Amino acid sequence: MSDTKPSAVPFQTIRRLPNYLRVLRKLSDDGVKTVSSDQIAAAHGQEAIQVRKDLSYTGVVGKPRVGYEIAPLIDAIAGFLGWDNTSKAFLVGVGHLGSALLGYKGFETHGLDIVAAFDSNPARVGLEIGGKVVLEMDHLTDLAGRMHVHLAIMTVPYEAAQEVADQLVLAGIQGIWNFSSAVLSVPPSVVVQNEDLSAGLAALSAKVAGVSKR
C-alpha cells in the first residue's frame, strides 16, 4: 500500500483512477488475472506511460512482460481512493438531481452510503425517494451527531447554497460535495468538492464546436 496521500496526487490522476478501476473489475469478473499498462491505456485512449505513472501512486508496481496482478491492483486503487470502507453521507436538496442521486446504486461500489435525505420544501418532506424518507432540515444537526456523519452531498439552488453550507458546517460536516454553482465560504477544515454542471456543459459545448469547425 502506498504512503502517498490523495491530496498530494495530481487531480487528473485522481479522476483517472476510477476509470482504471472499472476496467479492472470487468476483467476480474471475466476471470482475467493479469493486465498490462498497454491494455488499460487502450481502453481509455491514453499512453501506457501515463497509466504506469498514475498507478505508481497506489504503491503497486507491474512486473516486466507480465503486467499487473488484477486483484491486488483493485484493492490498492480502492484503498487509495478510500473506497474500501463505506462512508456515511447526507443528501441535502431532494429536487430532480437530488432524487436521481438518491436512486443511484453505483455509490455503494465506491464506498459511499447515503443514510438520510433532507429538504426545506414541506411538499417533499415525508416522501420516500430512493428508499429514503425525506426529513426536515431541523433534524440534520442531531442526526449528524448521533450517526457520526461527516460527509454531505448538496444539491440545492444557488441562492440557498451558502445558508445550507453554514448549517452543514455547524452540524460537524467535514466534506461537502457541492452540486450548486455557488462558491461556498467554509472554514479551512472543511473540504468542498465542486461539481458545476454549467461549467461542464460549457466545456462540452466548446469541444463540440471545435470538432465541428475542423
PyMOL commands that set and color helices and strands:
alter all, ss='L'
color gray80, all
select helices_A, chain A and resi 6-8+11-29+37-44+48-56+70-81+96-102+105-110+137-147+158-170+197-212
alter helices_A, ss='H'
color red, helices_A
select strands_A, chain A and resi 34-35+68-69+87-92+112-118+128-129+132-135+151-154+175-178+191-194
alter strands_A, ss='S'
color yellow, strands_A
deselect
rebuild
show_as cartoon
